[in-house]
């Protein structure tokens, strides 16, 4: 299967993959979640990953983000093999993930959530010995990152996350990923349970992240959103990549037919 897709004519793909997987296998007893799955993400693109429930999308993304260690297969970043044993390994390599649950602490402030697990300490003895946090620096940087992504509706950087709307919380999670992800941002169902207006803002945030030079992986069941912003669409079925399509060359009905097995993709000539 051509990793760039079946019958595609996406002229923007001219470089080598930024993040790549070959032959990933993950088994849970007799259940095979990943069955020699392949994956290709190119620099500066938005790649949507779609598939029916139980297709193995979550297992694939968890393997790429370090939350799952596959039984077999290889993951490459910039063409070099990597072995992520935890999400911290993936984060250190510049891969940030925004899960559907957002992984935010409602009782903490926006700034505290932005730096959760990577707090800045004050310089000198106050930081090294007394281990005091540099809250002013964290608040300043958090405000800068939110402003860069156009999240001007958040007025107080110290307000608790539990006081924010669903769209604002999603924006904080995306801003955190964009602030610390230097290479790839993975978004798991970012518009789930959001209204029309808030979903629109999140899609704009995704485009803003791409404009900043980061590659984006979008996992979504929302076909209109996928076809609106994705450069390519990875279709996952029965634990492996079935095909990759160009949204300009196929319809939403085509994509649904592929992922449900109602239609087989046409293999492009080599």
N, C-alpha and C positions, 0 to 999 in steps of 0.2 A: 504493500500500500504506500502510495506517495505521501510522505509526512506533511507535505504542504496542502494536501487535499485532493479531492476527486473533481476533475474538470474545472479547477480553479484558474483564475487569471488575475490574481492579486499581485500587481506590479510592485507593491510596497515591500514585499518579502524578497530581499536580495542578499541578506546576510545570513550567517550561521545562527542556529538556535541559541538563545540566551540560556534557557532552562530546558532540559531534555530528559526523557526517561525512555528506557528500552526494556521490554520484557519483565515488567514488574509483576510479581506474584505475591498475593497475601491470602493465606488460608486460616480459617477459624474452624479447626476440626475438619469436618466433612464439607464445610461451606467455603467456597472459593470466592472471595470478594474481588480480587484482581487476578485476571487470567492472562498473563503475558501482555500487560497493558503498555501502550506506547503513548508518548506525549511530547509535543514540541511547542515552545513559546518563543517568539521572536522579539527582538528589542523594539520597544516603543509601540507595541500593539496591544489591543484589547482582545483577548481570546475568551470567548464564551464556552463554557462546558455544560452541555445539556445531556439529559438521559432520563429514562423512566425511573421510578422508585426501585431501589435495589440493584441498579445498574452498576454500582461501584464508584460513583462520582466522589462520594465522601472519602472513601478509602484512598482513592487516587490523590486527592488534595491533601489528605492527612500525611500521606507518604512524602509528597513534595514539600510539605511544611514542617516535617520532622516530628509530627505527632504520632506517626506510625512507622515502624521499621519493617519493610517488606521481607518476605522469605527469600526472594530471589529477584534478580534484575539489577539495573544500574541507573543511577541518576547522575546527570552531568550538568554542571554550571559553567558557562563559558568554555564548553568543550572538555572540562576537566572533571573526572569522577569525584563525587562527594558522597559522604556517608553520614546523613543526619541521624543522630541518636536521640535528639530531643528538639522541641521548637526553639530552644536557645541556640542550637547549632545553626538552624536555618536563619534565625534573626541575625546571628553574627555574620552570615554570608549575604545579608541584605534582603532577605525574604520575609515579609511581614504578612500576617493573615488576620482578616477580620471575620470572625465566626458569626454565625447567625445569632448566637446568644450575646454577641458584642464583647463579652468578657470585661464589662465595666463594673466598678463598685459603686452602687447607687448612693451610698452615704458619704463618699468622698467627693471632693471638688473636681472641677474640670481639669485644673492644672495637675492635681494629684493623680488623676486617672491617666493623663497623658504620659506621666513619668512613672507609672506604677511598675515597680521591679527594676527601674533604672534611674533612681533618684539622683539628683546632683548634690554633692556635698560642698560645704563652704571650704574656701582655701585656708591653708595654714593649719594650726593646731586645732582650731575649732572643728575642722572637718575630719582631720586624720585621727585626733585623739578623742575629742568630744563627740565626733560623728554627727555634727549638726548639719541639717539640710539647708541648701541655698534656695529657699522658697521664692525669693524675689527673682532669681534667675529662671527658675522653672516657670513661674507665672509669666515672665516676659516672653520666654520662648514659646510657651503654649499659646499666648495671644498672637504672636507673630505667625505661628503655623496655622491657626484658625483664620487669620486675616488673609494669608496667602491663598487659602482655598475659598475665600469669599464668605466665610461663616460669620457675617457681621451681626446676625440676629442674637448671638450670644453676647450679652452686655457685660456680665460679671464673670470673670474667669475663675472666681472663688466660689461660685454657687454650686450646690450639690447637683450631681448628675440626675438624681431622682426628681428634680424640679424641671427637667428639660422635657421637651416633646420627643416623640419617637424619632422624628427626622433629625432633631438636634443631637440626640444621642448617637444616631448612626453617623452623623457628621463628625462628632468627636472621635469615634472609633476609626473612621477613615482618615481623619487628620493625624491621629496617632500613628497609624500605619504609614502614611505618607511621610511623616516627620522622621521616622527611624528606618523605613525601608529604602535602601539605596538602589535596589535592583528591581524587585518584583513585589507587587501588592496583590494578594489573593483575597477575593471578596466572596463570602458564602451567603447567598440569598440576601443581598443588601437592602432590597426593597420589600421584603416580606413583612406583612402586617402594617405597612405604611399607607397613608392616604395618597391621593393623586398628586397633590401639591408637594408633599414631602418626598414622594418617589421621584418626582421631577428634579428636585434639588439634589438628591443623591446621585442621579444619573449625571447631572452637571458636575458634581464632585468627581465622579469617575473620569469624566473627560478632562477635568482640570489636572487630575493625577497623571494621566497619560501625557498631557501637554508639558508636564514638568520632566518628562523623559523616562518615567517608570513604565515598565510593562505591567499589564493588569490581567489577572485571571478572574473571570466573572462566572460564578456558578449560579444559575437561575432557572426557574421554571416559567418565568414571565417572557413568553416569546416576543411580544411587541418590543419590550425593552432590549432583549438580546439582538433582534434584527435592527434596532435603531442605532446601537452604539458599537456593536462588535465588528472587528475587522475580519475575524474568522470564527467559525463555530465548530468546536470539537464535539462530536456526537459519541457518547459512551453507551455501550450496550453489552449486557452479559459479561461484565467485568473487564472489557477491553475497548480500545478505540475502534469504532466501526468505520468512521470516516471523518474527514474535516471538510467543511463546505464554505463557500464564499456566500455571504448573505445577499450579495448583489445578483447572484446567479440562481438562487433557489428561493422558494417561498416558505412561509411558516408551515404550510401543509406538507411540503416536502420534508422538512426537518422532523415533524411529528411522525410522518410515515417511516422515516429512517429509524428513529429511535424506538418505535414500537414494533418494528419488524414487518410492517405492512408493505414496505417497499425496500428493495435491496439497492444500495448505491451502485452506480456505474463506475467501474474501475477505469481510470484514465490510461491511455496507451503510454508505454514507457518511452 
